[in-house]
């Protein structure tokens, strides 16, 4: 049994997984902590996390797969180093590294299924199911038990020689494999770099049991991806130019500073203007265009229509934000770029002025807030003209607040 586990680990590494471990499908002890997190409403609008049936499945893997006897956990690294001149340019949007290329769900699952096929040559009647962040399973808990890392204060799984820039995948099996490695001890020590760096205060430290706590409602990743309505006004200035996801708590982690290495997976590379993710064919002839995912210009993103959005998000995790939700985040980023800037970039004001006529009230309202971040005459003219014709109550409120200067009072 040990020899089979060793051969499986070798095959997983051949497929590109940098870390692999095996653990038993024992029930987790995290459910009481998870329920308390839900009770405090820290999951925000992610109601799927609180469904009772999903909680039952998270508590006991046998409710997901009958006859399960082993769990294989794998890590697939995605890190790309940013260029300093891009990072410091507020006119460009920052997309979290994991979403700049092809959708990781497809990439990792395909590799997991290839690993399952290899195992079937060893054990012909084995049954298995592959999961990549797509089911009610506590992936990080299982990966931690399989020796892939410990829970950092930023809630990420951190490996002592790999850092945390990796996707997790799980293979549930009905065959017995020997556990490959013990859990990794907590190496965070007294470090609180991630807590201090989080601009919105989403990271709350550890509870009495040592578990890291996050208030998702304040996390930039949640605000730019999962939240469907308006971003709370007090949090908008804190988002900077992060338009999809956020890497801040990983960027400041000492283990990433020391050990993060460039991924060898070409499908995770950022895309240039008009490019589809590596290896993704179009579902239909595309007539849209887009500025790419490698620190794209905010003004160019703000001008995307639905056809452009389809070309931009096809085959990408970015699609989860939705067209209106993504433009909402872009508008917030432009507003933060405009704040305190003199002279005011005319192209940005023009793009926001056009966004005031967008079909979506969500986009129009955040465009109004963004224009209100500057007292430039062109911004005020656009806001006043829009207020004369706007009928949506939410947008009218944003227009009035912008004209009154409320958006400039951070």
C-alpha positions in Angstrom: 0.0 0.0 0.0 2.9 2.4 0.8 4.5 1.6 -2.6 1.3 2.5 -4.4 1.1 5.8 -2.5 4.7 6.6 -3.5 4.0 5.8 -7.2 0.8 8.0 -7.1 2.8 10.9 -5.7 5.4 10.5 -8.4 2.7 10.5 -11.1 1.1 13.5 -9.6 4.4 15.4 -9.8 4.8 14.3 -13.4 1.4 15.9 -14.1 2.7 19.2 -12.7 1.4 19.1 -9.1 4.2 20.6 -6.9 2.9 19.1 -3.7 0.8 16.0 -3.1 -0.4 14.2 0.0 -2.8 11.5 1.1 -5.1 11.5 4.1 -8.0 9.6 5.6 -11.6 10.8 5.0 -12.2 11.2 8.8 -14.9 13.7 9.8 -13.6 17.2 10.3 -13.6 18.9 13.7 -14.0 22.4 12.1 -17.8 22.4 11.8 -18.5 24.1 15.2 -16.1 26.9 14.2 -17.6 27.1 10.8 -21.1 27.4 12.2 -20.0 30.2 14.5 -18.5 32.0 11.5 -21.9 31.7 9.7 -23.8 32.8 12.8 -21.9 36.0 12.9 -22.9 36.6 9.2 -19.2 36.8 8.2 -20.0 35.0 4.9 -22.0 38.0 3.6 -24.1 37.2 0.6 -22.5 33.8 0.0 -25.7 32.0 1.1 -24.6 28.7 -0.5 -22.1 28.4 2.3 -24.8 28.2 4.9 -27.1 25.6 3.3 -27.8 22.8 5.8 -27.3 20.1 3.3 -23.9 21.5 2.3 -22.9 21.7 6.0 -23.7 18.0 6.4 -21.5 17.2 3.4 -18.7 19.4 4.7 -18.8 17.6 8.0 -18.7 14.0 6.6 -17.2 13.1 3.2 -19.1 9.8 3.2 -22.2 11.9 2.4 -20.5 13.0 -0.8 -19.0 9.7 -1.9 -20.2 6.4 -0.6 -17.4 4.0 0.3 -14.7 6.7 0.4 -11.5 5.4 2.0 -8.8 7.9 1.0 -8.3 11.5 -0.1 -5.5 12.7 -2.4 -4.7 16.4 -2.0 -2.6 18.2 -4.6 -1.3 21.8 -5.1 -0.8 23.5 -8.5 1.2 26.7 -8.4 0.2 29.8 -10.3 2.6 32.6 -9.2 3.7 35.2 -11.7 6.0 38.0 -10.7 4.7 41.6 -11.3 6.7 44.4 -12.8 7.2 47.2 -10.4 6.2 49.9 -12.9 2.8 48.2 -13.3 2.1 47.7 -9.6 2.6 51.4 -8.9 0.4 52.7 -11.7 -3.1 53.6 -10.4 -4.5 54.1 -13.9 -4.2 50.3 -14.4 -6.4 47.7 -12.8 -4.9 44.9 -10.7 -6.4 41.4 -11.3 -5.5 38.7 -8.8 -2.8 36.5 -10.2 -4.9 33.4 -10.1 -7.4 34.8 -12.5 -5.2 36.3 -15.2 -5.0 33.2 -17.4 -7.3 30.2 -18.0 -9.9 29.1 -15.4 -8.0 27.0 -12.9 -11.0 24.8 -12.3 -10.6 23.3 -15.7 -6.8 23.1 -15.7 -6.5 21.4 -12.3 -9.5 19.1 -12.8 -8.2 17.8 -16.1 -4.9 16.9 -14.4 -6.8 15.2 -11.5 -8.8 13.1 -13.9 -5.5 12.1 -15.6 -4.2 11.0 -12.2 -7.4 9.0 -11.6 -6.9 7.3 -15.0 -3.3 6.3 -14.0 -4.6 4.9 -10.7 -7.2 2.8 -12.6 -4.3 1.0 -14.4 -3.0 0.1 -10.9 -6.5 -0.6 -9.4 -8.9 -1.3 -12.2 -12.1 -1.2 -10.2 -11.3 2.0 -8.2 -13.9 4.7 -8.1 -13.0 8.3 -7.7 -14.3 11.9 -7.8 -12.3 15.0 -8.5 -13.0 18.3 -6.8 -11.5 21.7 -7.5 -13.3 24.3 -5.4 -16.7 23.2 -6.9 -18.4 21.3 -4.1 -19.2 21.6 -0.3 -15.9 20.2 0.8 -13.4 21.7 3.2 -10.5 21.6 0.8 -8.0 23.4 3.0 -8.8 21.3 6.0 -8.2 18.1 4.1 -5.1 19.5 2.4 -3.7 20.5 5.7 -4.3 17.0 7.1 -2.5 15.6 4.0 0.6 17.7 4.9 0.3 20.4 2.3 0.6 23.3 4.8 -0.9 25.1 7.8 -3.6 27.7 8.1 -1.9 31.1 8.1 -3.4 34.2 9.8 -4.6 35.2 6.3 -6.7 32.0 6.2 -4.6 30.7 3.3 -2.9 27.3 3.4 0.9 28.0 3.6 3.6 25.4 2.8 6.9 26.0 4.5 8.9 25.7 1.3 6.3 26.8 -1.3 4.4 29.6 0.2 0.7 29.9 -0.7 0.4 30.7 -4.4 -1.2 27.4 -5.3 -4.6 26.0 -6.2 -5.9 23.0 -4.3 -7.4 19.9 -5.9 -8.9 16.8 -4.2 -9.4 13.2 -5.4 -11.8 11.2 -3.4 -11.2 7.5 -3.7 -12.8 4.2 -2.6 -9.4 2.4 -2.3 -7.2 2.4 0.7 -3.9 4.4 0.4 -1.4 4.9 3.2 -1.2 8.4 4.6 1.8 10.1 3.1 2.7 12.9 5.5 1.7 14.3 8.9 0.1 17.8 9.2 2.5 20.7 9.1 3.1 22.7 12.3 2.0 26.4 12.3 5.0 28.5 11.3 3.3 32.0 11.5 4.7 32.6 15.0 4.2 36.2 16.0 4.1 37.5 12.5 1.1 39.6 11.7 2.2 41.1 8.3 -1.0 40.1 6.6 -3.2 41.5 9.3 -1.4 44.9 9.2 -1.4 45.0 5.4 -5.1 44.2 4.8 -6.5 47.7 3.8 -10.1 46.9 4.7 -9.5 45.1 8.0 -11.0 41.8 6.8 -8.5 39.7 8.7 -9.4 39.4 12.4 -6.5 37.2 13.8 -7.1 33.9 15.5 -9.9 32.7 17.7 -9.5 31.0 21.1 -8.9 27.7 19.3 -6.2 29.1 17.1 -8.3 29.2 13.9 -7.8 32.2 11.6 -10.8 34.4 11.2 -11.9 36.5 8.2 -14.9 38.8 7.8 -15.5 38.1 4.1 -17.8 41.1 4.0 -14.8 43.4 4.2 -12.5 41.3 1.9 -11.6 42.9 -1.4 -12.0 39.5 -3.1 -15.5 39.3 -1.8 -16.4 42.9 -2.7 -15.1 42.6 -6.2 -16.3 39.0 -7.0 -19.1 37.6 -4.7 -21.0 40.8 -3.8 -23.8 41.4 -6.2 -25.0 44.8 -5.0 -23.3 48.1 -4.3 -19.9 48.2 -2.6 -20.3 49.9 0.9 -19.3 53.5 0.4 -16.9 53.4 3.3 -14.9 50.5 1.8 -14.6 51.8 -1.8 -11.6 54.1 -1.2 -9.8 51.2 0.5 -10.0 49.0 -2.6 -7.5 51.0 -4.5 -7.2 49.7 -8.1 -7.8 46.0 -7.2 -10.6 45.2 -9.7 -10.9 41.4 -9.3 -9.6 39.6 -6.2 -6.7 40.6 -4.0 -3.2 39.3 -3.4 -2.2 41.7 -0.7 -2.2 39.3 2.2 -0.1 36.9 0.2 2.3 39.5 -1.2 3.4 40.5 2.3 3.7 36.9 3.6 7.4 36.1 4.4 7.0 32.6 3.1 5.9 33.9 -0.3 8.7 36.6 -0.3 11.2 33.8 0.2 9.8 30.8 -1.7 7.3 31.8 -4.3 8.6 30.7 -7.8 7.2 31.3 -11.2 4.7 28.7 -12.4 5.6 26.4 -15.2 1.9 26.2 -16.3 1.5 28.3 -19.5 -2.3 28.4 -19.1 -2.0 30.6 -16.0 -0.1 33.4 -17.9 -1.7 36.8 -18.1 -3.3 37.7 -21.5 -2.5 40.5 -23.8 -5.1 42.6 -25.6 -7.7 40.5 -27.4 -6.1 37.2 -26.4 -8.0 34.2 -25.1 -6.6 32.1 -22.2 -3.9 29.7 -23.4 -5.5 26.6 -24.9 -9.1 27.9 -24.8 -10.9 27.8 -28.1 -13.8 30.2 -28.8 -17.3 28.8 -28.2 -18.4 30.9 -31.1 -16.8 33.5 -33.4 -16.0 36.5 -31.2 -16.7 40.1 -32.3 -15.7 41.6 -29.0 -12.3 43.0 -28.0 -10.6 43.6 -24.6 -7.5 45.1 -23.1 -6.1 41.9 -21.6 -5.5 40.9 -18.0 -1.9 42.1 -17.5 -2.5 45.3 -15.6 -5.1 46.6 -18.2 -5.9 50.3 -18.5 -8.9 51.2 -16.4 -10.3 53.5 -19.0 -10.2 50.7 -21.6 -12.0 48.3 -19.2 -14.7 50.8 -18.5 -15.5 51.0 -22.2 -16.2 47.3 -22.6 -19.7 46.4 -23.9 -21.2 43.0 -23.4 -19.5 41.5 -26.4 -16.2 42.7 -25.2 -16.9 41.3 -21.8 -17.7 37.9 -23.3 -14.4 37.9 -25.1 -12.6 39.1 -22.0 -14.1 36.6 -19.5 -14.5 33.5 -21.7 -12.6 30.6 -20.2 -11.6 32.7 -17.2 -12.4 32.8 -13.5 -13.1 36.5 -14.0 -16.5 35.5 -15.4 -17.8 34.9 -11.9 -17.9 38.6 -11.2 -20.4 39.2 -13.9 -20.4 42.0 -16.4 -22.1 44.6 -14.2 -20.2 43.6 -11.1 -16.9 43.8 -12.9 -17.6 47.3 -14.3 -18.7 48.4 -10.8 -15.3 47.5 -9.5 -13.6 49.2 -12.4 -15.6 52.4 -11.6 -14.4 52.3 -8.0 -10.8 51.9 -9.1 -11.1 54.9 -11.4 -12.6 56.9 -8.6 -9.6 56.1 -6.4 -7.3 57.0 -9.3 -9.0 60.4 -9.7 -9.0 61.3 -6.0 -6.6 64.1 -5.2 -5.2 64.1 -8.7 -4.4 67.4 -10.4 -4.7 67.7 -13.3 -7.6 65.3 -13.6 -7.2 62.7 -16.4 -9.8 63.8 -19.0 -10.0 60.3 -20.5 -11.1 58.9 -17.1 -13.8 61.6 -16.7 -15.0 60.9 -20.2 -15.2 57.2 -19.6 -17.2 57.7 -16.4 -19.5 60.2 -18.1 -20.3 57.5 -20.6 -20.8 55.0 -17.8 -23.5 57.3 -16.4 -25.6 56.2 -19.3 -24.9 52.5 -18.9 -27.9 50.2 -18.9 -27.1 48.9 -15.4 -28.0 51.1 -12.3 -25.2 49.4 -10.4 -22.6 50.7 -13.0 -24.2 54.1 -13.2 -24.2 54.5 -9.4 -20.6 53.6 -8.9 -19.6 55.8 -11.9 -21.3 58.7 -10.1 -19.4 58.0 -7.0 -16.2 57.9 -8.9 -16.9 61.2 -10.6 -17.6 62.6 -7.2 -14.0 61.8 -6.1 -12.9 65.0 -7.9 -14.2 68.5 -7.9 -13.2 69.0 -11.6 -15.7 71.1 -13.5 -16.2 68.4 -16.2 -17.1 65.9 -13.5 -19.7 68.1 -11.9 -21.2 69.0 -15.2 -21.6 65.3 -16.0 -23.1 64.6 -12.6 -25.6 67.4 -12.7 -26.7 66.5 -16.3 -27.3 62.9 -15.3 -29.3 63.9 -12.2 -31.8 65.7 -14.3 -32.8 62.6 -16.2 -31.9 59.7 -13.8 -35.0 57.8 -12.4 -33.4 55.0 -10.4 -33.4 55.9 -6.6 -30.0 54.2 -5.9 -28.3 56.1 -8.7 -30.0 59.4 -7.8 -28.7 59.0 -4.3 -25.1 58.4 -5.5 -25.4 61.4 -7.9 -26.6 63.7 -5.1 -23.9 62.5 -2.7 -21.2 63.0 -5.4 -22.4 66.6 -6.1 -22.4 67.3 -2.4 -18.8 66.2 -2.1 -19.6 63.2 0.1 -17.5 60.9 -2.1 -14.4 63.0 -1.4 -14.6 62.6 2.3 -12.7 59.4 2.9 
